Amino acid sequence: MTHYSIYPFDADKKEIPVAPLQNGQTSEALVAPDEEDSYYFRILESAGIQLNQAQIEAVRHGGGPCLTLAGAGTGKTTVLVSRTGYLMTVKGIEPQHILLVTFTKKAADEMKQRITRLPGTEGGHRVHASTFHALFLHLLRSRQYTQEVIGNERYKQILLKQIQRGMNIQNPYDAETLLAKLSHYKLNKFDLRELPEGTKTEKETRSILLKYEEWKRMNHKMDFDDILTEAHELLMMNPNLLQTLQHRFRYVMVDEFQDTNLVQYELIKLIAAHGNLFVVGDDDQTIYSFNGARNEFILDFDEEFPDAKVVTLQENYRSDASIIGLGNEVIGRNGQRRDKTLIATKPEAEKPLYSRPSTVDEEAQWIAEEIRRLVESGYQYQDVTILHRTMSSGRAVFEELLLKEIPFTPYNQKDSLFYDNWMVKPVVDHLRLAIVPRNFSAMESILPTLFINKERGMTQIRQGETKEQSPNPLLHVTKIPGLKPFQVKSINERISFLKMIRDHAPQQAIKRIRRDFYHRYMDAKESNIVTEQKEMIKEMLDELEGSAKRFETIASFIAFIDEMKKKYEEVYSDQHRQSDSVSLMTIHRSKGLEFPVVFLIGAIEGNLPHSSALKADHLEDKVLKDVKKSEKLEKAIEEERRLAYVAITRAKERLYISSPAYYQGETRPCSRFISDIFKTEPVKAPVKKPKADSVYISIDAWICTQPRCIAWQRIAPGESASTKECPICMGDMKHGRKEVTI
């Protein structure tokens, strides 16, 4: 049975810090009747809007640059709406001269509606509230840019696959990875023609991306990133147009400024060259660096604009004092941040609870039981959200909710069921073929692992079956004209391998698949896997093993997977009709949302912070502009800590944090982001270069000898061999020492 407490069980039992409470004063007392603009604040109060001191200061800001630091739950939307009304009502600014930019259409529409509902702000509908992309697409259309916008990600992925087929790349690069790299390059103003060409992978990647860009030009298309880059180029080349925009939008406001990428920032600076730039954001919530977001735009704002005013919103209206106190303690250990401490407006109610289940499956069972208890006590399912760091770390709770028939809404793509993921599916399909050799769908899936083109291989199989059906149709592939003898041998060996693992336990079968050929296949396909993703692949396959461990036979495991797929299809088809349901989402997806009850799962080292962050200084492909290799680890860990902070501050009333002791085949300590808080000696936030937050010990370990491989394993008790094969790169591993957290 899973138990929980108010602190990690191996902690020094320091109490969870409680945030200080606000003094309660609002504009009613803070804005005196004899002040010139008091009438406006009385208007706001009549509409139920009572501002605190910092909010009043931000709303009153007139001309010139201003950075409003808006901590989680501090009412940033209220400030933006109220300041818009202030400019119109008190300053006499015509609404058409006000530009309000944010990141989602929903947020833009909400602010526009709230502005128009403010008493005394006639003409509020003429304020230009828009997303970045809508604003600059409108600009391009006004200048006869008629390209069709490609909005379908799947369509772009298909295009990249077709381009690679035309380049005769037999084992294509992962299209989603290529698109992510392309977006990062473009939004950080890298010239694709100057990408490195030192290796075959780099040459092919550069060539594919350039061909994709050329295809768009030839077919009169553009994507969302092109909207921004084309608009930037247009304004740089057309000073008259830029002056027109500057004259039209004399007051520019930007919401969620911490999510701004370089091109967006440059565009906003161009339009707001008159200096009337008002930005609202929170550097502590910069969690989208993989999409180009850069928190230095907030950190360096008053260096970029020396006369800028800085206002800090600290009063949190969302969470109770203990949740805010925990959040303050977590984020306060980051060094590269603006100094701020949230203040509570709600007294402490329920303390955050900490759980240390044995496994992720026990974690999932505990959560399902706790949700049932919460609903019985008066909560609704829709009051609850479960936050996980990665897709694999949400696998167990996803399945438990399905099995216990707890209604939930999964916030991921329809084709993102764990077992259908592109990294996992070929392994599962080997298991399917082991028990049903005539499973043609599975056969098609595994052909690339034999370095056989799917279309060519399946054509040969269908032709062979037309002539003579075989109990093992994979044999037909050996008859493909032009195959080398070693290829024929490899196919026959795979058929024998599938027969051999038929009676294995599923976890053991997966281990054999990974060891005997799958890791080698992935390494050979290095072109479609960036180094950072290798951590993800290992994580996904480790999670697959963990799932399989529960079953004695391959057949029972496959039956379970098929049951999950069937139930998932039912959930997905009903999710839009299911209003009262638990939300299951990644932490990234949760930013900007709030829930009465939050479960943060997988709060362990290697998951939060994620392994890719812990090894960031070794990941050569991790693209960070103007960041030295030695600084990668620091920046990556700080972003992971911001993720933990975002997760904690989604909770309004109840917060549960869970750290499974055994995860993906090994014992894991509680996340440093949580455990550090409960140490007797407080860990002080670093100023520039943070020291490691965890305690380390040196252990005997197998260390891979290959220079580009970072794999290692504990040496098991009684293990006497002097060398062994690396499970990642198949190179030699030798005895050494490894420092690990405790």
C-alpha positions in Angstrom: 0.0 0.0 0.0 1.2 3.5 -0.8 1.5 5.9 2.1 2.0 9.6 1.9 3.3 12.4 4.1 4.0 16.1 4.1 7.7 15.6 3.4 10.0 13.0 1.7 10.5 10.0 3.9 14.3 10.3 3.9 14.2 14.1 4.7 15.1 15.9 7.9 11.4 16.6 8.5 11.7 20.3 7.9 8.2 21.8 7.6 6.9 22.9 4.3 7.4 26.7 4.1 4.3 28.8 4.1 4.2 31.9 2.0 3.4 35.2 3.8 -0.1 36.6 3.5 -0.9 39.9 1.8 -2.0 42.9 3.8 -5.4 42.9 2.1 -5.3 46.5 0.8 -6.8 47.1 -2.7 -7.5 50.1 -4.9 -10.4 51.1 -2.7 -8.0 52.1 0.0 -4.9 52.7 -2.1 -6.3 55.2 -4.6 -7.6 58.2 -2.8 -10.8 60.0 -4.0 -8.9 63.2 -4.7 -6.4 61.6 -7.1 -7.0 62.6 -10.7 -7.4 59.1 -12.0 -9.5 57.8 -9.1 -12.6 57.8 -11.1 -11.2 55.1 -13.3 -10.4 52.8 -10.4 -13.9 53.4 -9.1 -15.1 52.2 -12.5 -13.0 49.1 -12.2 -14.3 48.5 -8.7 -17.9 48.7 -9.8 -17.0 45.9 -12.3 -15.6 43.8 -9.5 -11.9 44.6 -10.2 -9.9 45.6 -7.2 -6.3 46.0 -7.8 -3.3 45.7 -5.4 -0.5 48.2 -5.2 1.8 46.6 -7.8 -1.1 46.1 -10.2 -2.1 49.8 -9.8 1.5 50.8 -10.6 1.5 48.7 -13.7 -1.9 50.0 -14.9 -0.9 53.6 -14.4 2.3 53.2 -16.5 2.0 55.6 -19.4 4.7 56.0 -22.0 8.1 54.4 -22.2 9.2 50.8 -21.8 7.9 48.7 -18.8 8.5 45.2 -17.7 5.8 43.7 -15.5 7.0 40.6 -13.8 3.9 38.5 -13.3 4.4 35.5 -11.1 2.1 32.5 -11.3 -1.5 33.4 -10.5 -0.8 37.1 -9.9 -3.5 38.5 -12.3 -1.5 39.4 -15.4 -4.5 39.3 -17.7 -6.4 41.7 -15.3 -3.4 44.1 -15.5 -3.3 44.0 -19.3 -7.0 44.5 -19.6 -7.1 47.3 -17.0 -4.1 49.1 -18.5 -5.7 49.0 -21.9 -8.8 50.7 -20.4 -6.6 53.2 -18.5 -4.9 54.3 -21.7 -8.2 54.8 -23.4 -10.1 56.4 -20.5 -7.5 58.3 -18.6 -4.8 59.0 -21.2 -7.2 59.5 -24.1 -5.4 57.1 -26.4 -7.5 56.0 -29.4 -8.1 52.2 -29.2 -6.9 51.6 -32.7 -3.4 52.8 -31.6 -3.2 50.0 -29.0 -1.7 46.7 -30.0 -2.0 43.7 -27.6 -0.1 40.6 -28.7 -0.2 37.1 -27.1 0.4 33.5 -28.0 -3.0 31.9 -28.4 -6.2 33.0 -30.1 -8.2 32.0 -27.0 -6.1 34.4 -24.8 -6.4 37.2 -27.4 -10.2 36.7 -27.7 -10.6 36.6 -24.0 -8.7 39.9 -23.5 -10.7 41.6 -26.3 -14.0 40.5 -24.7 -12.9 41.7 -21.2 -11.8 45.1 -22.6 -15.1 45.7 -24.4 -17.0 44.7 -21.2 -15.2 47.4 -19.1 -17.5 50.2 -18.2 -16.6 53.5 -19.9 -14.3 52.0 -22.6 -16.5 52.5 -25.6 -14.6 51.6 -28.8 -12.7 48.8 -27.0 -13.5 46.5 -29.9 -11.1 48.6 -32.0 -8.1 47.6 -29.9 -6.0 45.2 -31.9 -5.7 42.0 -29.8 -4.0 39.3 -31.7 -1.6 36.4 -31.7 1.9 37.0 -33.2 1.1 34.8 -36.2 -2.3 36.3 -36.9 -0.8 39.9 -36.7 2.0 39.2 -39.1 0.1 37.0 -41.5 -2.4 39.9 -41.9 0.6 42.2 -42.6 1.9 39.8 -45.3 -1.5 39.4 -46.9 -1.8 43.2 -47.1 1.4 43.2 -49.1 0.3 40.6 -51.6 2.0 37.6 -49.9 -0.5 34.9 -51.2 1.3 31.7 -50.2 -0.9 29.0 -48.7 0.0 28.3 -45.0 0.8 24.7 -44.2 -0.8 24.2 -40.8 -1.0 20.4 -40.7 2.0 18.9 -39.0 1.3 15.5 -40.4 1.3 16.9 -44.0 4.8 18.5 -43.4 6.1 15.2 -42.1 4.8 13.4 -45.2 6.5 16.0 -47.4 9.9 15.4 -45.6 9.5 11.7 -46.1 8.8 12.2 -49.8 11.9 14.5 -50.1 14.1 11.8 -48.5 12.7 9.1 -50.7 13.5 11.3 -53.7 17.1 11.6 -52.3 17.2 7.8 -52.1 17.8 7.8 -48.4 16.9 4.2 -47.5 16.6 4.8 -43.7 14.9 8.2 -43.5 15.5 10.7 -40.8 12.6 11.1 -38.3 10.4 13.9 -39.8 9.3 15.3 -36.5 12.9 15.7 -35.4 13.8 17.4 -38.6 11.0 19.9 -38.3 11.9 20.7 -34.7 15.5 21.4 -35.8 14.4 23.5 -38.7 12.1 25.6 -36.5 14.9 26.1 -34.0 17.3 27.2 -36.7 14.9 29.6 -38.3 13.5 31.2 -35.1 17.1 31.8 -33.9 18.1 33.3 -37.3 20.5 30.6 -38.4 21.2 30.6 -42.1 20.5 27.0 -43.3 23.1 27.4 -46.0 25.7 27.8 -43.3 24.8 24.6 -41.4 27.8 22.3 -40.7 28.7 19.5 -43.3 31.4 17.7 -41.4 29.6 14.3 -41.3 27.3 12.4 -43.6 24.5 13.1 -41.2 25.1 16.8 -41.2 25.3 16.9 -45.0 22.1 15.0 -45.4 20.3 17.0 -42.8 21.3 20.3 -44.4 20.4 19.0 -47.9 16.9 17.8 -46.7 16.1 21.0 -45.0 17.2 23.1 -48.0 15.1 20.9 -50.3 12.1 21.4 -48.1 12.5 25.1 -48.2 12.9 25.0 -51.9 9.8 22.9 -52.3 7.8 25.5 -50.4 9.1 28.3 -52.6 8.3 26.3 -55.8 4.8 25.4 -54.6 3.9 28.8 -53.2 3.6 27.5 -49.6 4.8 28.7 -46.2 4.6 27.4 -42.6 4.0 29.2 -39.3 7.7 30.0 -38.8 7.9 31.5 -42.3 5.1 34.0 -41.3 7.5 35.5 -38.7 10.7 35.3 -40.7 9.1 36.7 -43.9 7.4 39.5 -41.9 10.8 40.4 -40.3 12.5 40.5 -43.7 9.6 42.6 -45.1 9.9 45.2 -42.4 13.7 45.4 -42.6 13.5 46.0 -46.3 10.6 48.4 -46.2 11.1 51.4 -43.8 8.0 53.2 -45.0 5.8 50.2 -44.1 7.6 50.0 -40.7 6.9 53.6 -40.0 3.3 53.1 -40.9 3.0 50.3 -38.3 4.9 52.4 -35.7 2.5 55.3 -36.2 -0.6 53.0 -36.1 0.5 51.1 -33.0 1.7 53.7 -30.6 1.3 51.6 -27.5 2.4 48.0 -27.7 1.7 45.3 -25.1 3.0 41.7 -25.1 1.6 38.9 -23.0 3.6 35.8 -21.9 6.8 37.6 -22.8 8.9 34.7 -21.4 7.7 32.6 -24.3 9.0 35.0 -27.0 11.6 33.7 -29.5 14.3 35.8 -31.1 12.3 36.6 -34.3 9.2 37.6 -32.4 11.3 39.8 -30.1 13.0 41.5 -33.0 9.6 42.1 -34.7 8.2 43.7 -31.5 11.2 45.9 -31.1 10.8 47.1 -34.6 7.2 48.1 -34.2 7.7 49.6 -30.7 10.8 51.6 -31.7 8.9 54.6 -30.3 9.6 53.2 -26.9 6.0 52.6 -25.6 6.6 48.9 -25.0 4.8 47.2 -22.1 5.6 43.5 -21.6 4.2 41.1 -19.1 5.9 37.8 -18.3 7.6 35.6 -15.7 11.1 34.3 -16.3 10.4 31.6 -13.8 8.0 30.1 -16.2 10.3 29.9 -19.3 9.9 26.2 -20.2 9.8 26.3 -24.0 13.4 26.8 -24.9 13.0 23.9 -27.4 10.6 26.2 -29.2 13.0 29.1 -29.1 11.8 30.8 -26.0 14.6 32.7 -24.3 14.3 34.0 -20.7 17.2 36.4 -21.2 14.7 38.8 -22.9 13.2 39.3 -19.5 16.5 39.1 -17.5 18.2 41.7 -19.7 15.1 43.9 -20.4 16.4 46.9 -18.5 19.8 46.6 -20.2 18.1 46.6 -23.6 15.9 49.5 -22.4 17.9 51.4 -19.8 15.0 53.7 -18.9 12.6 50.8 -18.4 10.3 50.7 -15.4 10.1 47.3 -13.7 7.0 46.3 -11.7 6.7 43.0 -9.9 3.4 41.3 -9.3 3.8 39.1 -6.2 0.3 38.5 -4.8 -0.9 35.1 -5.9 -4.7 34.7 -6.2 -4.7 31.0 -7.2 -3.1 28.8 -4.5 -3.1 28.6 -0.8 -0.1 29.7 1.3 1.5 26.3 1.7 1.4 25.5 -2.1 2.9 29.0 -2.8 5.5 28.5 -0.1 6.6 25.2 -1.7 6.8 26.9 -5.1 8.9 29.7 -3.7 11.3 27.3 -2.1 11.7 25.3 -5.4 12.3 28.2 -7.8 14.3 30.2 -5.3 17.3 27.9 -5.9 17.6 29.0 -9.5 20.5 31.5 -10.0 19.5 33.0 -13.4 16.2 34.7 -12.4 14.7 37.9 -11.4 14.4 38.1 -7.6 10.8 37.8 -6.5 8.8 35.9 -3.8 5.1 35.2 -4.2 2.7 36.3 -1.5 -0.5 34.4 -0.7 -4.0 35.8 -0.7 -5.4 32.5 0.7 -4.4 31.1 4.1 -2.9 27.6 4.4 -5.5 24.9 4.0 -4.3 21.4 3.0 -0.5 20.9 3.1 1.0 19.4 -0.1 1.4 15.6 0.3 4.3 13.5 -0.7 4.2 9.9 -1.8 7.0 7.3 -2.3 5.4 4.3 -4.0 7.6 1.3 -4.9 6.9 1.4 -8.7 5.1 3.5 -11.3 2.3 0.9 -11.3 1.8 1.2 -7.6 1.9 5.0 -8.1 -0.8 4.8 -10.6 -3.0 2.5 -8.4 -2.6 5.0 -5.5 -3.6 7.9 -7.7 -6.7 6.1 -9.0 -7.7 5.3 -5.4 -7.1 8.8 -4.2 -9.1 10.3 -7.1 -12.0 8.0 -6.1 -11.7 9.3 -2.5 -11.6 12.9 -3.6 -14.8 12.5 -5.7 -16.5 10.8 -2.8 -15.6 13.8 -0.7 -17.2 16.3 -3.0 -14.7 17.0 -5.8 -15.6 16.4 -9.4 -13.3 14.6 -11.9 -12.8 17.8 -13.8 -11.2 19.3 -10.7 -8.2 17.0 -11.0 -5.2 17.0 -13.2 -2.3 14.6 -13.4 1.0 16.1 -14.6 3.9 14.0 -16.0 7.2 15.0 -17.5 7.3 12.8 -20.5 5.1 10.4 -22.5 6.7 7.4 -21.0 6.3 8.6 -17.4 2.6 8.9 -17.9 2.2 5.3 -19.3 1.2 3.6 -16.0 -1.3 6.1 -14.8 -2.8 6.3 -18.3 -3.4 2.5 -18.2 -4.7 2.5 -14.6 -7.3 5.2 -15.4 -8.5 3.1 -18.4 -8.7 -0.1 -16.3 -10.5 1.5 -13.4 -12.8 3.3 -15.8 -12.1 6.7 -14.4 -13.1 9.3 -17.0 -10.1 11.3 -18.2 -9.1 13.4 -21.1 -5.6 12.7 -22.5 -4.0 15.8 -23.9 -1.9 14.2 -26.6 -2.2 13.2 -30.2 -4.6 10.4 -31.2 -1.7 8.3 -32.5 0.4 8.9 -29.4 -0.6 5.7 -27.5 2.6 4.6 -25.8 2.8 1.2 -27.6 2.3 2.9 -31.0 5.1 5.3 -30.6 7.6 5.1 -33.5 10.4 4.1 -31.0 8.4 1.4 -29.3 6.1 -0.1 -32.1 8.8 -2.1 -34.0 9.8 -3.9 -30.7 6.1 -4.7 -30.0 5.7 -5.9 -33.5 8.6 -8.3 -33.2 6.6 -9.8 -30.2 3.5 -10.0 -32.4 5.4 -11.8 -35.1 6.9 -14.2 -32.6 3.5 -15.6 -31.8 1.7 -14.9 -35.2 4.2 -15.2 -38.0 1.6 -14.2 -40.6 0.9 -10.8 -39.0 1.5 -8.7 -42.1 1.0 -5.4 -40.4 3.7 -6.2 -37.9 5.9 -7.6 -40.7 5.8 -4.2 -42.5 6.8 -2.5 -39.3 10.0 -4.6 -38.7 11.3 -4.5 -42.3 13.3 -1.3 -41.7 15.1 -3.0 -38.8 16.4 -5.5 -41.5 17.4 -2.5 -43.6 14.8 -3.5 -46.1 12.7 -0.7 -47.7 9.1 -1.2 -46.5 7.4 -0.8 -49.9 9.9 -3.0 -51.7 9.7 -5.7 -49.0 5.9 -5.8 -48.8 5.6 -6.0 -52.6 7.9 -9.0 -52.6 5.9 -10.6 -49.7 2.6 -10.1 -51.5 3.9 -11.5 -54.8 5.4 -14.5 -53.0 2.1 -15.2 -51.2 0.2 -15.0 -54.5 2.3 -17.9 -55.8 2.5 -19.9 -52.6 1.4 -19.1 -49.1 4.1 -19.6 -46.5 3.7 -20.3 -42.8 6.4 -17.6 -42.4 5.9 -15.0 -45.1 9.0 -13.1 -44.1 10.9 -15.8 -46.0 9.7 -14.2 -49.3 11.9 -11.2 -48.5 15.0 -13.3 -49.1 14.0 -13.5 -52.8 14.3 -9.8 -53.4 16.5 -9.4 -56.5 20.0 -8.1 -55.8 20.2 -8.8 -52.1 23.7 -9.4 -50.8 24.4 -12.8 -49.1 24.8 -11.2 -45.7 21.3 -9.6 -46.1 19.7 -13.0 -46.8 21.6 -14.4 -43.8 20.3 -11.6 -41.6 16.7 -12.2 -42.7 17.0 -15.9 -41.9 18.6 -15.2 -38.6 15.7 -12.9 -37.7 13.2 -15.6 -38.5 15.0 -18.0 -36.3 15.3 -15.4 -33.6 11.5 -14.8 -33.6 10.9 -18.6 -33.2 13.5 -18.7 -30.4 11.8 -15.9 -28.3 8.3 -17.3 -28.8 8.3 -18.9 -25.3 10.3 -16.2 -23.6 8.7 -14.0 -20.9 7.9 -10.7 -22.7 10.4 -8.6 -20.6 13.2 -11.1 -21.4 12.2 -11.1 -25.1 12.4 -7.3 -25.2 15.8 -7.4 -23.6 17.0 -9.8 -26.3 15.5 -7.7 -29.1 17.3 -4.6 -27.8 20.6 -6.4 -27.2 20.8 -8.5 -30.4 19.8 -6.0 -33.1 17.5 -3.1 -32.1 20.1 -0.8 -30.6 22.4 -1.6 -33.5 19.6 -0.7 -35.9 19.0 2.6 -34.0 22.7 3.4 -34.2 22.8 2.7 -37.9 19.9 5.0 -38.2 21.7 7.8 -36.4 20.6 10.2 -39.1 17.0 10.1 -37.8 17.9 10.4 -34.1 19.5 13.4 -32.7 21.7 12.7 -29.7 19.3 14.2 -27.3 16.6 11.7 -28.5 18.8 8.8 -27.7 18.0 9.4 -24.1 14.4 9.4 -25.0 14.7 6.1 -26.9 16.4 4.4 -24.0 13.7 5.8 -21.7 10.8 4.6 -23.9 12.3 1.1 -24.2 13.0 0.8 -20.5 9.4 1.8 -19.9 8.3 -0.9 -22.3 10.3 -3.5 -20.4 8.7 -2.2 -17.1 5.3 -2.7 -18.6 6.1 -6.2 -19.9 7.5 -7.3 -16.6 4.0 -7.7 -15.2 3.2 -10.5 -17.7 4.4 -14.1 -18.0 3.8 -14.7 -21.7 4.1 -12.7 -24.8 0.5 -13.5 -25.8 -0.9 -12.1 -22.5 1.2 -8.9 -22.9 0.0 -8.4 -26.5 -3.6 -9.1 -25.4 -3.2 -6.4 -22.8 -1.7 -3.9 -25.3 -4.7 -4.6 -27.7 -7.1 -4.0 -24.8 -5.4 -0.7 -24.0 -5.6 0.3 -27.7 -9.3 -0.5 -27.8 -10.1 1.3 -24.6 -8.0 4.3 -25.7 -9.9 4.6 -29.0 -13.2 4.7 -27.0 -11.8 7.4 -24.7 -10.5 9.4 -27.6 -13.7 9.3 -29.5 -15.7 10.3 -26.4 -13.4 12.9 -25.0 -15.2 15.8 -26.5 -18.5 14.6 -25.0 -16.9 13.9 -21.6 -17.2 17.2 -19.7 -16.5 15.8 -16.2 -13.2 14.0 -16.6 -9.7 14.0 -15.1 -7.0 15.8 -17.2 -3.9 13.9 -18.0 -1.2 16.0 -19.5 2.5 16.9 -19.6 3.8 19.7 -17.5 4.5 21.7 -20.6 0.9 21.4 -21.7 -0.3 22.7 -18.3 1.2 26.1 -18.3 -1.4 28.8 -18.1 -4.0 26.4 -16.6 -5.1 25.9 -13.0 -6.9 23.1 -11.2 -8.2 22.5 -7.6 -6.3 19.3 -7.4 -2.9 18.5 -9.0 -0.9 15.2 -8.9 2.7 15.7 -10.0 4.0 12.2 -10.7 7.5 10.9 -11.4 9.3 13.5 -9.3 12.6 11.6 -9.4 16.2 12.1 -10.6 16.4 11.2 -14.3 12.8 12.2 -14.9 12.5 15.6 -13.2 15.2 16.7 -13.8 15.1 14.7 -17.0 18.1 12.6 -18.0 18.6 14.8 -21.1 19.1 17.8 -18.8 21.4 15.9 -16.5 23.6 15.1 -19.5 23.1 18.3 -21.4 26.8 19.2 -21.4 27.5 15.9 -23.4 24.7 16.3 -25.9 26.5 17.9 -28.9 23.3 18.4 -30.8 21.6 20.5 -28.1 21.2 23.7 -30.0 21.6 26.7 -27.6 22.6 29.9 -29.3 25.6 31.7 -27.7 25.9 29.2 -24.9 29.2 27.5 -24.0 29.3 23.8 -23.6 30.2 24.3 -19.9 27.0 26.3 -19.4 24.6 23.8 -21.0 24.2 21.7 -17.8 23.4 24.8 -15.7 20.8 26.1 -18.1 19.2 22.7 -18.6 18.9 22.0 -14.9 17.4 25.5 -14.3 14.8 25.0 -17.0 13.9 21.6 -15.4 13.5 23.4 -12.0 11.2 25.9 -13.7 9.1 22.9 -15.0 8.8 21.7 -11.4 7.7 25.2 -10.3 5.1 25.4 -13.1 3.7 22.1 -12.1 3.4 23.0 -8.4 1.8 26.4 -9.1 -1.0 24.8 -11.1 -2.6 23.6 -7.9 -5.3 25.8 -6.2 -6.3 23.6 -3.2 -4.5 20.3 -3.1 -1.1 19.2 -4.3 0.2 15.6 -4.4 3.9 14.9 -5.3 4.9 11.3 -6.0 8.4 9.8 -6.4 8.4 6.1 -7.4 11.4 4.4 -5.7 12.0 2.0 -8.6 11.7 3.4 -12.1 12.6 1.9 -15.5 14.8 -0.9 -14.1 16.7 1.0 -11.4 16.3 2.7 -8.0 15.8 6.4 -8.3 16.2 9.1 -5.5 13.5 11.8 -5.0 13.9 14.8 -7.3 16.5 17.3 -6.0 13.9 20.0 -6.6 11.8 18.5 -3.8 14.4 16.9 -1.5 16.7 20.0 -1.2 13.9 21.9 0.5 13.8 19.4 3.4 17.5 19.4 4.2 18.5 20.7 7.6 21.1 23.0 6.0 19.3 25.1 3.4 20.7 25.1 -0.1 21.3 28.7 -1.2 20.6 29.7 -4.7 23.8 30.2 -6.8 24.6 33.5 -8.4 26.3 32.4 -11.6 27.5 28.9 -11.7 25.4 26.6 -9.4 26.9 23.8 -7.6 25.3 20.4 -7.8 22.2 20.2 -5.6 22.5 16.5 -4.8 25.0 14.5 -2.7 27.1 12.1 -4.7 28.9 8.9 -4.0 31.4 7.0 -6.1 30.5 3.4 -7.1 32.0 0.6 -9.2 30.6 0.7 -12.7 30.9 -0.5 -16.2 32.0 2.5 -18.3 31.8 2.4 -22.1 35.2 3.0 -23.8 33.8 4.6 -26.9 34.5 8.3 -27.0 31.0 9.4 -28.1 29.1 7.1 -25.9 28.0 8.1 -22.4 26.6 4.7 -21.3 27.4 3.2 -17.9 26.0 0.4 -15.6 26.4 -0.6 -12.0 28.6 -3.7 -11.6 26.3 -6.3 -10.1 27.4 -8.2 -7.0 29.5 -11.2 -7.9 30.0 -10.0 -11.5 33.6 -11.1 -12.3 34.0 -10.5 -16.1 36.7 -7.9 -17.1 34.8 -6.6 -20.1 31.2 -6.6 -21.5 29.3 -5.3 -24.5 27.8 -1.9 -24.2 24.0 -2.2 -24.7 23.8 1.2 -26.4 26.7 1.3 -28.9 27.9 -2.4 -28.8 31.4 -1.2 -27.9 33.5 -2.5 -25.1 32.7 -1.6 -21.5 35.4 -1.8 -18.8 35.5 -1.4 -15.0 35.6 2.1 -13.7 34.1 4.5 -11.1 30.9 6.5 -11.5 29.5 9.3 -9.3 25.8 9.0 -8.6 23.3 10.9 -6.5 22.1 9.7 -3.2 
